[in-house]
Amino acid sequence: MGLKLLPIFFLLIVNFCFAQSDTSLTPIDTFESNIDIYEENGVFHFKPVLRPLVQIPGGRAPYYKYLWDFGDGHFSTQPEPSHQYAKPGQYEVSVYAVNNYDYGPKPKRPKKPVNNKHSNTAIASIHPNNFEQNFFNSNGIFQIYKLSDAKPGEDMQLVLGVNTGGQKGKVYILSNEKIAGLNGFKLAHQSKYYQEKIDTILKNDHLQSMWATIKQSTFTKTGSPDYGIKEISEFSSSQQAVDYFKNLYGAYNSLSAYDIDPQVSDHQFSLLNLDVTEDMLVDTNAIVTITGVFIPENGLANVHQVDIPVVKSHDPNKMSVRPARMSYRFQSKNKTLTYKVQFQNDGEGDARQVRLEMFLPPEVRKETFRLKSLYPQCDTCATPSSMGCYQYYIKDNGALVFHFKDIALPGTASKTLTDPDSSKGFILFEVDMEKKKFRNKSFQSYTDIYFDKNPAITTNISTSRFRQIWSPIVTIGTAATFGTPKENTLQHQFKPGIQLGFGLAPMAPYKKPFWQVEIYTSYYSRTSTTGRQDDKGVISFQENGRDVKYEYQASDSTINRDFLSVQLPVQIRYNISSLLSIGAGVALRKDYNVKYSNTKNFYYASAQGTEENVYTQENINMEKENSPIKYNPFLDINIGRVYMGPAIGFRLSYDKNQKSYSGIYGIWRF
């Protein structure tokens, strides 16, 4: 009965493993975007004409975030900026806009020519540019600004700024972290307003010789707004500097560079357009980083890193996690997750109380909460009655609560608000996971955000998962046959031998079917006997030195064969729990006859006819018996550490020759 159900069970598992893929096309804006321009006393005023925003039903008021490129190496984030050109000439102004809380597609980037007929002017004396003045908040020398988060299928803009200090140097851009395993960013275009010499061929020996000249490196990090993180590393030897930058560069897959010449300008801003590939969809709601390195002639390097959440939509209220994907193979060590919860007040007045109730997976040790950075900046509450401070605690329902008390976070609907970014806040923190107590599955988190006494705003679900890597498998075991199968007059008996094999499967999938392929060899013996049966004939042999002939009345035979079996099992498995796994599949099998012998007994009466004698002959018409390729369906079960480590396996197979046979084996997944 079990054998009849085997094909049905196999088909059910096959059908269970199929899943529909959900693909979506990035919507395209069909609105004719434009820029209105008018000039007044040599100052140009710009106003964007973009697709009207569409509010999500029941959602918050949408708005645009802007990055203006004036075509001369200067930029602004004001909605309707003014700009004065330093030199006469033809320029092309354009505006990049990101639609927040919006139901429609990303607007097209409008461009428009500008003809400045006025003579040379001093830009700083009229309409100072706040964006450029406040650009170098982190370290005063080198920084990266991101216009938006990374939405797969769209492009995003970065502005790299360098305060040269009279030093020549080189800027390096590192992207596509190896830990993410995807090439999510592609450099589409870079501006050349300051005669940047873009280096497309970077040689490793040249890099190391340059690293060896670095005496000090200042590390800063931002994520809109500034994290306030600043670390200075001094190198006592050239090898120490080489090791530092080799590890930094080795964490990324993509590297580009350009030269800086201070004779062009002291402050230089370069615009980078990055395409966010659809591959990034797998890491939506994760945090990835892009790192910039400025190495000047004086050997005092600056490393700036910007955190970029990967998003499905541009929503200022969100939760992100890093790393998005981890290695399960090293799960015996404690894992540290870095979370960022960002929020924005979209009301008219200031938010006085902001409470974040974070629901983290049970595998996270909430008591290990470590705050890395926050905005608005405030101190911890010394007492429950403290003002303008923060406190955190764990609620009875398991939520980790972070509470900003008596602050003043302005709202986007305020009539006096000039910068929408000033209405944003965030917390950046780390937590540890339980050691050895988590399964190879995704870990999901989300946050309920409360502004004063308003209802909760629930963020996206932030997911951290294990990387899809392969697990090598080693097996050793033996097999035995049920009963004694018959083939015509032959009755077969099988003696088990050693089985040694190797396999490959995904690393410890959790609650989903997966494929596993193996190859193994086994050695077994088969003894085939024909019982005594009436059989008359004449045999000739020597007896006492002379040839004799006897008539025999009966005979039997025994054939001994040793086989080397090569099998290629392919199966679909399912981990029921961390201790139990089942599978079903088909093995391609071929048996090679490596040793064989045949004996036949003849039963005859003596010359006096008073007793029965036996004469035995060996190797009568004996040939090899290599089998054709066979297909053996089987069921399989593993008990033990089925995710990773040792376990015991039981396999029930069917073969038309051996009929039903089973094996027991030890298996170790690495």
Salt bridges, closest charged atoms under 4 A:
ASP29 OD1 - ARG51 NE 3.85
GLU39 OE2 - HIS118 NE2 2.28
GLU40 OE1 - HIS45 NE2 3.87
ASP72 OD2 - HIS83 NE2 2.88
ASP102 OD2 - ARG51 NH2 2.51
GLU132 OE1 - HIS74 ND1 2.93
ASP149 OD1 - LYS146 NZ 2.89
GLU154 OE2 - LYS151 NZ 3.62
GLU154 OE1 - HIS314 NE2 3.18
ASP155 OD1 - LYS106 NZ 2.61
GLU177 OE2 - ARG322 NH2 2.42
ASP199 OD2 - LYS170 NZ 2.77
ASP259 OD1 - LYS170 NZ 3.75
ASP283 OD1 - ARG325 NE 3.45
ASP307 OD1 - LYS221 NZ 3.51
ASP315 OD2 - ARG60 NH2 3.67
ASP346 OD2 - ARG60 NE 3.79
GLU357 OE2 - ARG355 NE 3.10
GLU357 OE2 - LYS395 NZ 3.36
GLU363 OE2 - LYS441 NZ 3.18
GLU367 OE2 - ARG365 NE 3.55
ASP421 OD2 - LYS65 NZ 3.61
ASP421 OD1 - LYS424 NZ 3.33
GLU430 OE1 - ARG370 NH2 3.24
ASP432 OD1 - ARG370 NH2 3.15
GLU487 OE1 - HIS492 NE2 2.94
GLU518 OE2 - ARG651 NH2 3.02
ASP591 OD1 - ARG589 NE 2.97
ASP591 OD2 - LYS630 NZ 3.18
GLU612 OE2 - ARG532 NH2 2.53
GLU625 OE2 - ARG526 NH2 2.69
GLU625 OE1 - ARG561 NE 3.67
ASP636 OD1 - ARG573 NH1 2.86
ASP636 OD2 - ARG651 NE 2.67
ASP655 OD1 - LYS630 NZ 3.24
